[in-house]
Amino acid sequence: MFVAINYIACKAHYKSRFEHLFATRAKAIDRMPGFIRMQVLRPTEEGHEYLIMSNWQNEASFKAWTKSKEFLEGHQRGFKDLKAAKHAGSEPPMTSTFRTYEVIAD
C-alpha cells in the first residue's frame, strides 16, 4: 500500500472555508483506480497543519491521480481561492506540501 499525506497550513481566516471545501468535496478522487480511502485530519494544537491522508494500492495509482482531470476537479475551488489571493496581491490563504510513504506494517 502507498500513502500520500498533504500537509496544509491555513491562515486563521481561511480555516472554516478549508473545512467547508472538504465537507462538500467533489469526491472525484473516489473514482480513481487504485484509490482506497482518504482521511482529513484537523490539528488539535494551534500552529499545526491539517493532514490529508490518501491511501492507494500503489504509487502508480497515486501519480496517475495527480495528472488526472479528477485531480483538477477535486481541487478547483481551492485553486480559485489561491488565484483570487494572488490577483488581490495577498498572501495565499493556505500552503501545501505533499509527502509520500510506503506502508511497511499495518
GIMOKA-V675963 format. One record per residue. N is the residue number from 1. RES is the residue in three letters. PHI is phi in whole degrees, -180 to 180 (* if undefined). OMEGA is omega as a letter, one per 40 degrees, with the letter a starting at -180 (* if undefined). Layout:
BEGIN
n=N res=RES phi=PHI omega=OMEGA
n=N res=RES phi=PHI omega=OMEGA
END
This chain:
BEGIN
n=1 res=MET phi=* omega=a
n=2 res=PHE phi=-126 omega=a
n=3 res=VAL phi=-125 omega=i
n=4 res=ALA phi=-113 omega=i
n=5 res=ILE phi=-120 omega=i
n=6 res=ASN phi=-103 omega=i
n=7 res=TYR phi=-92 omega=a
n=8 res=ILE phi=-115 omega=i
n=9 res=ALA phi=-100 omega=a
n=10 res=CYS phi=-111 omega=i
n=11 res=LYS phi=-65 omega=a
n=12 res=ALA phi=-54 omega=a
n=13 res=HIS phi=-70 omega=a
n=14 res=TYR phi=-102 omega=a
n=15 res=LYS phi=-58 omega=a
n=16 res=SER phi=-67 omega=i
n=17 res=ARG phi=-65 omega=i
n=18 res=PHE phi=-58 omega=i
n=19 res=GLU phi=-64 omega=i
n=20 res=HIS phi=-63 omega=i
n=21 res=LEU phi=-58 omega=i
n=22 res=PHE phi=-77 omega=i
n=23 res=ALA phi=-65 omega=a
n=24 res=THR phi=-119 omega=a
n=25 res=ARG phi=-63 omega=a
n=26 res=ALA phi=-72 omega=a
n=27 res=LYS phi=62 omega=i
n=28 res=ALA phi=-64 omega=i
n=29 res=ILE phi=-61 omega=a
n=30 res=ASP phi=-63 omega=a
n=31 res=ARG phi=-88 omega=a
n=32 res=MET phi=-80 omega=i
n=33 res=PRO phi=-59 omega=i
n=34 res=GLY phi=89 omega=i
n=35 res=PHE phi=-74 omega=i
n=36 res=ILE phi=-108 omega=i
n=37 res=ARG phi=-167 omega=i
n=38 res=MET phi=-136 omega=i
n=39 res=GLN phi=-129 omega=i
n=40 res=VAL phi=-113 omega=a
n=41 res=LEU phi=-111 omega=i
n=42 res=ARG phi=-90 omega=i
n=43 res=PRO phi=-68 omega=i
n=44 res=THR phi=-96 omega=i
n=45 res=GLU phi=-122 omega=i
n=46 res=GLU phi=-58 omega=i
n=47 res=GLY phi=90 omega=i
n=48 res=HIS phi=-93 omega=a
n=49 res=GLU phi=-84 omega=i
n=50 res=TYR phi=-71 omega=i
n=51 res=LEU phi=-119 omega=i
n=52 res=ILE phi=-112 omega=a
n=53 res=MET phi=-107 omega=i
n=54 res=SER phi=-118 omega=i
n=55 res=ASN phi=-106 omega=a
n=56 res=TRP phi=-132 omega=i
n=57 res=GLN phi=-66 omega=a
n=58 res=ASN phi=-162 omega=a
n=59 res=GLU phi=-63 omega=a
n=60 res=ALA phi=-61 omega=i
n=61 res=SER phi=-64 omega=i
n=62 res=PHE phi=-62 omega=a
n=63 res=LYS phi=-63 omega=i
n=64 res=ALA phi=-63 omega=i
n=65 res=TRP phi=-63 omega=a
n=66 res=THR phi=-66 omega=a
n=67 res=LYS phi=-109 omega=a
n=68 res=SER phi=-99 omega=i
n=69 res=LYS phi=-66 omega=i
n=70 res=GLU phi=-65 omega=i
n=71 res=PHE phi=-61 omega=i
n=72 res=LEU phi=-63 omega=i
n=73 res=GLU phi=-61 omega=a
n=74 res=GLY phi=-72 omega=a
n=75 res=HIS phi=-112 omega=a
n=76 res=GLN phi=-58 omega=a
n=77 res=ARG phi=-69 omega=i
n=78 res=GLY phi=-65 omega=i
n=79 res=PHE phi=-62 omega=i
n=80 res=LYS phi=-63 omega=i
n=81 res=ASP phi=-63 omega=i
n=82 res=LEU phi=-65 omega=i
n=83 res=LYS phi=-64 omega=i
n=84 res=ALA phi=-63 omega=i
n=85 res=ALA phi=-64 omega=i
n=86 res=LYS phi=-64 omega=i
n=87 res=HIS phi=-61 omega=a
n=88 res=ALA phi=-81 omega=a
n=89 res=GLY phi=77 omega=a
n=90 res=SER phi=-97 omega=i
n=91 res=GLU phi=-68 omega=i
n=92 res=PRO phi=-63 omega=a
n=93 res=PRO phi=-73 omega=i
n=94 res=MET phi=-153 omega=i
n=95 res=THR phi=-128 omega=a
n=96 res=SER phi=-138 omega=i
n=97 res=THR phi=-135 omega=i
n=98 res=PHE phi=-92 omega=i
n=99 res=ARG phi=-133 omega=a
n=100 res=THR phi=-124 omega=a
n=101 res=TYR phi=-144 omega=i
n=102 res=GLU phi=-101 omega=i
n=103 res=VAL phi=-79 omega=i
n=104 res=ILE phi=-110 omega=i
n=105 res=ALA phi=-151 omega=a
n=106 res=ASP phi=-131 omega=*
END
